[in-house]
């Protein structure tokens, strides 16, 4: 978007230059010709300065775009690493095969079950973080045994979740 604005600004400068040249070509001689020549030369100097600044801005924007892509890539990588290092996993057993025809159906069934049974509203796109979110939302009631601390979760990928639920 910024690059498009720079191009439109550059096109506008070029259009002004063309208009000045056309006006200069129409008028030959006289005081107005000297004034038009002076305006044209001042415009050329101004245009040169603007173009050099536009080139510098364009180069800086390209660098910022590359930096942004790197940051997004690193954030995604860190997010994946954090997903795999979460503890306090819970295992979900007994998802009926009729409710888990596809991976998305299986994930949605797990989300609905968590919402109904634990009263924790976890969006479908955050199911991979569910054990961490549960720890924040649910206080485990300790009865005879301590709360599970590292049994398998809804797995780390959706395909593992579906295969876990269908097997068990």
Backbone as a chain_set.jsonl record, in Angstrom:
{"seq": "XXXXXXXXXXXXXXXXXXXXXXXXXXXXXXXXXXXXXXXXXXXXXXXXXXXXXXXXXXXXXXXXXXXXXXXXXXXXXXXXXXXXXXXXXXXXXXXXXXXXXXXXXXXXXXXXXXXXXXXXXXXXXXXXXXXXXXXXXXXXXXXXXXXXXXXXXXXXXXXXXXXXXXXX", "coords": {"N": [[0.824, -1.179, 0.0], [1.892, 1.271, 0.821], [3.88, 1.387, -1.045], [2.396, 1.704, -3.373], [1.338, 4.247, -2.967], [3.705, 5.71, -3.055], [4.416, 5.262, -5.733], [2.246, 6.538, -7.021], [2.689, 9.155, -6.205], [5.145, 9.62, -7.438], [4.326, 9.385, -10.106], [2.638, 11.608, -10.236], [4.482, 13.691, -9.933], [5.928, 13.332, -12.301], [3.893, 13.881, -14.137], [3.448, 16.619, -13.637], [5.894, 17.61, -14.481], [5.772, 16.991, -17.231], [3.595, 18.606, -17.977], [4.701, 21.143, -17.506], [6.762, 21.14, -19.421], [5.216, 21.021, -21.751], [3.868, 23.482, -21.604], [6.042, 25.168, -21.818], [6.907, 24.572, -24.398], [4.838, 25.623, -25.92], [5.024, 28.373, -25.588], [7.154, 30.628, -26.896], [9.83, 32.69, -26.449], [10.053, 35.971, -24.914], [9.174, 37.482, -21.707], [7.639, 35.79, -20.189], [8.518, 33.319, -21.025], [11.062, 33.168, -19.937], [10.417, 33.148, -17.224], [8.937, 30.762, -17.12], [10.946, 28.943, -17.812], [12.609, 29.238, -15.602], [10.872, 28.313, -13.564], [10.582, 25.673, -14.441], [13.222, 24.702, -14.208], [13.566, 24.924, -11.433], [11.605, 23.145, -10.617], [12.679, 20.762, -11.656], [14.957, 20.464, -10.042], [13.724, 20.168, -7.54], [12.235, 17.86, -8.079], [14.29, 15.99, -8.472], [15.388, 15.872, -5.893], [13.157, 14.909, -4.451], [12.821, 12.422, -5.733], [15.177, 11.085, -5.015], [14.774, 10.904, -2.266], [12.426, 9.376, -2.275], [13.421, 6.996, -3.309], [15.114, 6.229, -1.222], [13.203, 5.889, 0.818], [11.673, 3.843, -0.309], [13.567, 1.756, -0.35], [13.968, 1.449, 2.397], [11.386, 0.657, 3.171], [11.198, -1.835, 1.883], [13.14, -3.227, 3.322], [11.912, -3.173, 5.86], [9.64, -4.708, 5.324], [10.819, -7.21, 4.885], [11.907, -7.608, 7.431], [9.53, -7.722, 8.91], [8.383, -10.054, 7.867], [10.266, -11.899, 8.78], [9.947, -11.642, 11.559], [7.28, -12.496, 11.89], [7.566, -15.133, 11.043], [9.349, -16.107, 12.997], [7.755, -15.766, 15.269], [5.702, -17.59, 14.745], [7.225, -19.927, 14.809], [8.127, -19.953, 17.485], [5.659, -20.15, 18.739], [4.881, -22.731, 17.905], [6.888, -24.217, 19.181], [6.291, -23.684, 21.874], [3.814, -24.898, 22.032], [4.483, -27.607, 21.881], [5.877, -27.928, 24.228], [4.229, -27.754, 26.381], [2.888, -28.776, 29.519], [0.903, -30.576, 31.864], [-1.133, -32.159, 30.537], [-4.23, -33.463, 29.343], [-6.119, -36.381, 28.743], [-8.414, -37.29, 26.311], [-10.876, -39.573, 26.089], [-13.046, -41.897, 24.401], [-14.534, -40.657, 22.336], [-17.224, -40.822, 20.251], [-17.257, -42.595, 17.153], [-19.09, -41.759, 15.306], [-19.332, -39.115, 15.875], [-16.907, -38.18, 15.168], [-16.099, -38.037, 12.403], [-14.506, -36.596, 10.584], [-11.352, -34.855, 11.008], [-11.85, -32.233, 11.803], [-14.438, -32.482, 12.821], [-13.921, -34.095, 15.012], [-12.275, -32.433, 16.553], [-14.093, -30.356, 17.051], [-15.994, -31.729, 18.547], [-14.487, -32.289, 20.841], [-14.042, -29.662, 21.756], [-16.692, -28.874, 22.284], [-17.344, -30.728, 24.298], [-15.541, -29.972, 26.311], [-16.499, -27.417, 26.808], [-19.114, -27.99, 27.734], [-18.778, -29.866, 29.883], [-16.659, -28.927, 31.51], [-17.114, -26.27, 31.67], [-15.569, -24.402, 30.327], [-14.709, -22.135, 27.948], [-13.204, -22.65, 25.098], [-11.881, -21.606, 22.106], [-12.027, -23.183, 18.851], [-9.705, -22.85, 17.349], [-7.777, -22.682, 19.295], [-7.414, -25.105, 20.508], [-5.132, -26.639, 20.653], [-3.77, -25.482, 22.702], [-5.222, -26.045, 24.853], [-4.81, -27.538, 27.399], [-3.158, -25.721, 28.813], [-4.792, -23.479, 28.905], [-6.908, -24.532, 30.385], [-5.745, -24.826, 32.869], [-5.612, -22.228, 33.706], [-8.298, -21.589, 33.888], [-9.745, -23.546, 35.267], [-9.972, -24.929, 38.458], [-8.543, -27.696, 39.787], [-10.312, -30.23, 41.381], [-9.309, -31.87, 44.104], [-9.675, -35.074, 44.934], [-9.546, -38.276, 45.825], [-7.238, -38.86, 44.45], [-4.396, -37.125, 43.09], [-4.641, -34.472, 40.654], [-4.269, -35.28, 37.206], [-1.038, -34.948, 35.799], [0.587, -35.269, 33.567], [-0.554, -36.893, 31.527], [-1.387, -38.049, 28.243], [-2.398, -35.47, 26.061], [-5.044, -33.996, 24.127], [-3.516, -34.564, 22.083], [-0.767, -33.373, 20.043], [-1.174, -32.702, 17.469], [-3.848, -32.417, 15.108], [-4.42, -34.748, 13.706], [-3.343, -36.709, 15.34], [-5.031, -36.413, 17.485], [-7.512, -37.269, 16.475], [-6.876, -39.916, 15.835], [-6.215, -40.879, 18.346], [-8.652, -40.601, 19.726], [-10.356, -42.228, 18.274], [-9.189, -44.732, 18.528], [-9.238, -45.229, 21.251]], "CA": [[0.0, 0.0, 0.0], [2.792, 2.419, 0.856], [4.585, 1.41, -2.33], [1.459, 2.255, -4.351], [1.293, 5.699, -2.756], [4.953, 6.271, -3.575], [4.323, 5.255, -7.198], [1.309, 7.578, -7.454], [3.378, 10.431, -6.003], [6.14, 9.709, -8.505], [3.582, 9.647, -11.343], [2.171, 12.993, -10.177], [5.636, 14.545, -10.233], [6.21, 13.199, -13.726], [2.825, 14.6, -14.832], [3.714, 18.06, -13.519], [7.029, 17.885, -15.368], [5.283, 16.951, -18.618], [2.778, 19.806, -18.176], [5.615, 22.287, -17.614], [7.431, 21.06, -20.725], [4.225, 21.368, -22.776], [3.659, 24.928, -21.523], [7.263, 25.805, -22.328], [6.957, 24.378, -25.846], [3.84, 26.501, -26.529], [5.444, 29.781, -25.512], [8.529, 30.86, -27.341], [10.28, 34.079, -26.326], [9.374, 36.882, -24.016], [9.431, 37.411, -20.272], [6.968, 34.61, -19.648], [9.352, 32.158, -21.336], [12.141, 33.136, -18.946], [9.79, 32.728, -15.973], [8.603, 29.346, -17.261], [12.208, 28.206, -17.761], [13.033, 29.264, -14.204], [9.993, 27.392, -12.826], [10.912, 24.31, -14.865], [14.501, 24.291, -13.61], [13.34, 24.729, -10.0], [10.855, 21.896, -10.485], [13.603, 19.648, -11.897], [15.774, 20.304, -8.831], [12.832, 19.622, -6.516], [11.898, 16.486, -8.459], [15.47, 15.163, -8.218], [15.465, 15.658, -4.448], [12.063, 14.015, -4.067], [13.064, 11.072, -6.248], [16.202, 10.442, -4.191], [14.118, 10.573, -1.0], [11.512, 8.264, -2.538], [14.232, 5.789, -3.444], [15.54, 5.852, 0.127], [12.021, 5.391, 1.527], [11.323, 2.554, -0.915], [14.544, 0.785, 0.143], [13.677, 1.211, 3.811], [10.15, -0.126, 3.237], [11.508, -3.219, 1.513], [13.818, -3.805, 4.485], [10.921, -3.381, 6.914], [8.799, -5.849, 4.939], [11.586, -8.429, 5.148], [11.962, -7.756, 8.888], [8.213, -8.149, 9.365], [8.227, -11.47, 7.507], [11.117, -12.659, 9.693], [9.321, -11.618, 12.885], [6.104, -13.372, 11.842], [8.065, -16.508, 10.967], [9.886, -16.465, 14.307], [6.629, -15.875, 16.202], [5.061, -18.881, 14.476], [8.125, -20.982, 15.279], [8.066, -19.937, 18.949], [4.345, -20.669, 19.106], [4.909, -24.185, 17.747], [7.723, -24.775, 20.248], [5.54, -23.612, 23.125], [2.756, -25.902, 21.977], [5.043, -28.923, 22.153], [6.488, -28.015, 25.551], [3.233, -27.613, 27.447], [2.729, -29.95, 30.383], [-0.462, -30.729, 32.356], [-2.001, -32.613, 29.458], [-5.37, -34.305, 29.689], [-6.438, -37.324, 27.676], [-9.846, -37.381, 26.049], [-11.222, -40.908, 25.588], [-14.445, -42.227, 24.181], [-15.262, -39.856, 21.358], [-17.868, -41.769, 19.341], [-16.814, -42.445, 15.771], [-20.092, -40.997, 14.553], [-19.087, -37.695, 16.145], [-15.547, -37.839, 14.743], [-15.915, -38.518, 11.034], [-13.312, -35.908, 10.087], [-10.546, -34.265, 12.08], [-12.539, -31.046, 12.302], [-15.546, -32.943, 13.661], [-13.327, -34.592, 16.254], [-11.844, -31.262, 17.32], [-15.289, -29.649, 17.499], [-16.579, -32.545, 19.616], [-13.68, -32.057, 22.042], [-14.322, -28.3, 22.216], [-18.039, -28.879, 22.868], [-17.293, -31.476, 25.547], [-14.845, -29.123, 27.29], [-17.414, -26.329, 27.147], [-20.245, -28.501, 28.513], [-18.415, -30.573, 31.116], [-15.761, -28.157, 32.373], [-17.541, -24.867, 31.623], [-14.448, -23.598, 29.84], [-14.948, -21.822, 26.544], [-11.953, -22.593, 24.347], [-12.17, -21.613, 20.669], [-11.497, -24.32, 18.103], [-8.334, -22.587, 16.895], [-6.852, -22.731, 20.431], [-7.517, -26.41, 21.157], [-3.791, -27.157, 20.929], [-3.33, -24.873, 23.954], [-6.285, -26.294, 25.824], [-4.381, -27.833, 28.771], [-2.661, -24.511, 29.452], [-5.945, -22.634, 29.18], [-7.672, -25.142, 31.464], [-5.069, -24.55, 34.136], [-5.968, -20.876, 34.11], [-9.743, -21.441, 34.074], [-10.348, -24.583, 36.1], [-9.194, -25.395, 39.607], [-8.802, -29.129, 39.891], [-10.821, -30.687, 42.669], [-8.526, -33.038, 44.52], [-10.452, -36.012, 45.749], [-8.67, -39.323, 46.334], [-5.957, -38.858, 43.732], [-4.071, -35.799, 42.56], [-5.009, -34.24, 39.257], [-3.238, -35.773, 36.299], [-0.102, -33.885, 35.458], [1.184, -35.373, 32.239], [-1.048, -37.926, 30.623], [-1.451, -37.499, 26.889], [-3.456, -34.494, 25.805], [-5.744, -34.162, 22.865], [-2.37, -34.711, 21.193], [-0.179, -32.122, 19.587], [-1.707, -32.38, 16.148], [-5.237, -32.836, 14.972], [-4.507, -36.138, 13.264], [-3.108, -37.541, 16.514], [-6.237, -36.338, 18.301], [-8.534, -38.144, 15.904], [-6.489, -41.316, 15.955], [-6.321, -41.222, 19.764], [-10.032, -40.741, 20.15], [-10.989, -43.357, 17.603], [-8.607, -45.963, 19.069], [-9.583, -45.446, 22.653]], "C": [[0.875, 1.252, 0.0], [3.54, 2.539, -0.462], [3.68, 1.993, -3.419], [1.356, 3.768, -4.203], [2.557, 6.364, -3.263], [4.928, 6.325, -5.096], [3.381, 6.343, -7.693], [1.92, 8.965, -7.274], [4.41, 10.661, -7.105], [5.464, 10.012, -9.843], [3.077, 11.084, -11.381], [3.305, 13.962, -10.479], [5.973, 14.504, -11.716], [5.162, 13.953, -14.543], [3.024, 16.105, -14.783], [4.861, 18.448, -14.443], [6.614, 17.908, -16.829], [4.454, 18.193, -18.922], [3.654, 21.044, -18.305], [6.332, 22.293, -18.962], [6.475, 21.434, -21.852], [3.968, 22.87, -22.787], [4.862, 25.671, -22.074], [7.355, 25.68, -23.844], [5.97, 25.295, -26.559], [4.315, 27.948, -26.589], [6.909, 29.895, -25.9], [8.825, 32.355, -27.231], [9.471, 34.866, -25.318], [9.713, 36.624, -22.559], [8.785, 36.173, -19.657], [7.783, 33.349, -19.909], [10.494, 32.031, -20.329], [11.591, 32.648, -17.601], [9.45, 31.233, -16.007], [9.851, 28.475, -17.213], [12.719, 28.136, -16.325], [12.187, 28.291, -13.363], [10.329, 25.947, -13.17], [12.213, 23.835, -14.235], [14.357, 24.079, -12.103], [12.574, 23.425, -9.752], [11.774, 20.693, -10.686], [14.49, 19.388, -10.681], [14.94, 19.661, -7.719], [12.493, 18.158, -6.807], [13.071, 15.551, -8.191], [15.602, 14.854, -6.729], [14.372, 14.7, -3.969], [12.316, 12.584, -4.518], [14.137, 10.362, -5.427], [15.622, 10.048, -2.83], [13.158, 9.394, -1.172], [12.271, 6.954, -2.68], [14.692, 5.302, -2.074], [14.368, 5.271, 0.928], [11.628, 4.019, 1.004], [12.264, 1.455, -0.417], [14.271, 0.433, 1.601], [12.4, 0.384, 3.982], [10.386, -1.587, 2.887], [12.207, -3.932, 2.675], [12.849, -4.101, 5.619], [9.992, -4.548, 6.595], [9.523, -7.161, 5.199], [11.687, -8.684, 6.65], [10.63, -8.25, 9.442], [7.987, -9.625, 9.052], [9.055, -12.353, 8.438], [10.484, -12.743, 11.079], [8.105, -12.538, 12.922], [6.535, -14.83, 11.823], [8.594, -16.971, 12.323], [8.769, -16.613, 15.343], [5.896, -17.198, 16.0], [5.91, -20.031, 14.998], [8.083, -21.083, 16.809], [6.734, -20.507, 19.422], [4.297, -22.186, 18.982], [5.746, -24.836, 18.838], [6.988, -24.773, 21.583], [4.429, -24.65, 23.165], [3.293, -27.263, 22.357], [5.629, -29.042, 23.553], [5.488, -27.84, 26.685], [3.122, -28.905, 28.245], [1.252, -30.09, 30.738], [-1.443, -31.112, 31.25], [-3.117, -33.498, 29.995], [-5.689, -35.185, 28.49], [-7.952, -37.407, 27.523], [-10.106, -38.733, 25.405], [-12.702, -40.959, 25.25], [-15.208, -41.311, 23.258], [-15.906, -40.83, 20.373], [-17.432, -41.521, 17.899], [-17.833, -41.691, 14.938], [-19.904, -39.497, 14.751], [-17.736, -37.25, 15.625], [-15.266, -38.391, 13.35], [-14.668, -37.898, 10.425], [-12.544, -35.349, 11.275], [-11.243, -33.051, 12.673], [-13.718, -31.42, 13.198], [-15.039, -33.396, 15.027], [-12.918, -33.424, 17.151], [-13.06, -30.516, 17.878], [-15.981, -30.408, 18.623], [-15.821, -32.317, 20.925], [-13.952, -30.672, 22.618], [-15.691, -28.242, 22.893], [-18.054, -29.596, 24.213], [-16.624, -30.643, 26.65], [-15.769, -28.003, 27.746], [-18.542, -26.828, 28.057], [-19.824, -29.057, 29.867], [-17.573, -29.736, 32.067], [-16.132, -26.682, 32.462], [-16.386, -23.945, 31.265], [-14.665, -23.384, 28.352], [-13.612, -21.634, 25.831], [-12.3, -22.62, 22.867], [-11.475, -22.785, 19.973], [-10.05, -24.093, 17.676], [-7.322, -22.586, 18.038], [-6.876, -24.083, 21.143], [-6.139, -26.985, 21.457], [-3.223, -26.585, 22.218], [-4.274, -25.2, 25.099], [-5.782, -26.619, 27.221], [-3.864, -26.612, 29.509], [-3.819, -23.593, 29.809], [-6.796, -23.199, 30.31], [-7.059, -24.798, 32.806], [-5.405, -23.153, 34.63], [-7.438, -20.784, 34.519], [-10.341, -22.394, 35.095], [-9.426, -24.897, 37.264], [-9.556, -26.848, 39.81], [-9.252, -29.477, 41.303], [-10.056, -31.95, 43.031], [-9.391, -33.912, 45.426], [-9.495, -37.042, 46.309], [-7.301, -39.293, 45.676], [-5.667, -37.447, 43.232], [-4.494, -35.683, 41.095], [-3.906, -34.748, 38.345], [-2.321, -34.638, 35.877], [0.518, -34.06, 34.087], [0.726, -36.611, 31.488], [-1.228, -37.279, 29.261], [-2.632, -36.555, 26.756], [-4.221, -34.899, 24.566], [-4.699, -34.208, 21.77], [-1.884, -33.355, 20.726], [-0.624, -31.761, 18.195], [-3.113, -32.925, 16.043], [-5.339, -34.284, 14.536], [-4.257, -37.084, 14.431], [-4.338, -37.545, 17.406], [-7.287, -37.296, 17.77], [-8.149, -39.602, 16.059], [-6.559, -41.767, 17.413], [-7.766, -41.486, 20.152], [-10.699, -41.933, 19.498], [-10.453, -44.683, 18.132], [-9.148, -46.257, 20.443], [-11.056, -45.5, 22.768]], "O": [[0.612, 2.192, -0.751], [3.805, 3.641, -0.941], [4.162, 2.706, -4.299], [1.293, 4.49, -5.198], [2.504, 7.453, -3.835], [5.365, 7.31, -5.691], [3.681, 7.008, -8.684], [1.695, 9.853, -8.097], [4.529, 11.765, -7.636], [5.976, 10.81, -10.627], [3.084, 11.715, -12.438], [3.114, 14.943, -11.198], [6.27, 15.536, -12.317], [5.502, 14.597, -15.535], [2.796, 16.794, -15.777], [4.811, 19.483, -15.107], [7.067, 18.767, -17.586], [4.585, 18.776, -19.998], [3.375, 21.91, -19.134], [6.487, 23.349, -19.576], [6.878, 22.096, -22.808], [3.862, 23.472, -23.855], [4.708, 26.701, -22.73], [7.836, 26.598, -24.508], [6.228, 25.709, -27.69], [4.027, 28.659, -27.551], [7.781, 29.299, -25.268], [8.149, 33.179, -27.847], [8.369, 34.483, -24.926], [10.434, 35.685, -22.222], [9.322, 35.583, -18.72], [7.75, 32.413, -19.11], [10.849, 30.926, -19.917], [12.222, 31.836, -16.924], [9.658, 30.526, -15.021], [9.825, 27.387, -16.637], [13.204, 27.095, -15.884], [12.725, 27.539, -12.55], [10.357, 25.09, -12.288], [12.303, 22.696, -13.778], [14.957, 23.157, -11.55], [12.859, 22.697, -8.8], [11.659, 19.705, -9.961], [14.747, 18.237, -10.329], [15.39, 18.733, -7.047], [12.468, 17.324, -5.901], [12.867, 14.429, -7.728], [15.891, 13.721, -6.346], [14.633, 13.792, -3.18], [12.055, 11.64, -3.773], [14.023, 9.164, -5.169], [15.942, 8.983, -2.302], [13.088, 8.516, -0.311], [11.804, 5.913, -2.218], [14.664, 4.103, -1.797], [14.53, 4.275, 1.634], [11.287, 3.13, 1.783], [11.819, 0.353, -0.099], [14.335, -0.733, 1.991], [12.341, -0.492, 4.845], [9.831, -2.478, 3.529], [11.908, -5.088, 2.975], [12.942, -5.144, 6.266], [9.601, -5.295, 7.492], [8.918, -8.12, 5.678], [11.571, -9.824, 7.1], [10.6, -9.095, 10.336], [7.457, -10.362, 9.884], [8.608, -13.427, 8.84], [10.488, -13.806, 11.7], [7.921, -13.281, 13.886], [5.943, -15.667, 12.504], [8.32, -18.092, 12.749], [8.835, -17.493, 16.201], [5.512, -17.853, 16.969], [5.387, -20.993, 15.561], [8.012, -22.182, 17.358], [6.687, -21.26, 20.395], [3.739, -22.861, 19.847], [5.373, -25.883, 19.366], [7.054, -25.745, 22.335], [4.14, -25.216, 24.219], [2.632, -28.006, 23.082], [5.857, -30.156, 24.024], [5.887, -27.785, 27.848], [3.251, -29.998, 27.694], [0.412, -29.725, 29.917], [-2.464, -30.451, 31.06], [-2.943, -34.196, 30.993], [-5.537, -34.759, 27.345], [-8.676, -37.575, 28.505], [-9.619, -39.011, 24.309], [-13.5, -40.165, 25.749], [-16.427, -41.196, 23.383], [-15.195, -41.594, 19.72], [-17.261, -40.376, 17.48], [-17.467, -41.045, 13.956], [-20.277, -38.703, 13.887], [-17.439, -36.055, 15.636], [-14.3, -39.128, 13.152], [-13.86, -38.599, 9.816], [-13.029, -35.368, 12.406], [-11.236, -32.853, 13.888], [-13.97, -30.764, 14.208], [-15.651, -33.117, 16.058], [-13.182, -33.428, 18.353], [-13.059, -30.094, 19.034], [-16.499, -29.794, 19.555], [-16.43, -32.17, 21.985], [-14.08, -30.52, 23.833], [-15.835, -27.633, 23.953], [-18.696, -29.138, 25.159], [-17.095, -30.619, 27.787], [-15.817, -27.676, 28.931], [-18.886, -26.169, 29.038], [-20.444, -28.752, 30.885], [-17.741, -29.816, 33.284], [-15.537, -25.931, 33.236], [-16.24, -22.857, 31.822], [-14.79, -24.342, 27.59], [-12.973, -20.589, 25.949], [-12.95, -23.56, 22.408], [-10.466, -23.302, 20.453], [-9.256, -25.033, 17.645], [-6.121, -22.498, 17.784], [-6.401, -24.188, 22.274], [-5.985, -27.742, 22.416], [-2.283, -27.15, 22.776], [-4.122, -24.673, 26.201], [-6.279, -26.026, 28.179], [-4.102, -26.473, 30.709], [-3.835, -22.995, 30.886], [-7.346, -22.442, 31.109], [-7.771, -24.512, 33.768], [-5.477, -22.918, 35.836], [-7.79, -19.994, 35.396], [-11.349, -22.071, 35.725], [-8.229, -25.108, 37.073], [-10.725, -27.194, 39.982], [-8.64, -29.063, 42.287], [-10.149, -32.967, 42.344], [-9.773, -33.521, 46.529], [-8.7, -36.717, 47.191], [-6.307, -39.669, 46.298], [-6.588, -36.669, 42.98], [-4.677, -36.685, 40.403], [-2.728, -34.653, 38.687], [-2.765, -33.517, 35.629], [0.943, -33.072, 33.488], [1.54, -37.303, 30.876], [-1.219, -36.052, 29.161], [-3.719, -36.813, 27.273], [-4.059, -35.998, 24.035], [-5.008, -33.906, 20.617], [-2.51, -32.327, 20.982], [-0.465, -30.614, 17.776], [-3.511, -33.799, 16.814], [-6.259, -34.986, 14.955], [-4.88, -38.142, 14.515], [-4.658, -38.564, 18.018], [-7.885, -38.053, 18.535], [-8.994, -40.438, 16.379], [-6.922, -42.91, 17.689], [-8.069, -42.473, 20.822], [-11.534, -42.586, 20.123], [-11.193, -45.665, 18.18], [-9.478, -47.399, 20.763], [-11.583, -45.676, 23.866]]}, "num_chains": 1, "name": "protein.A"}
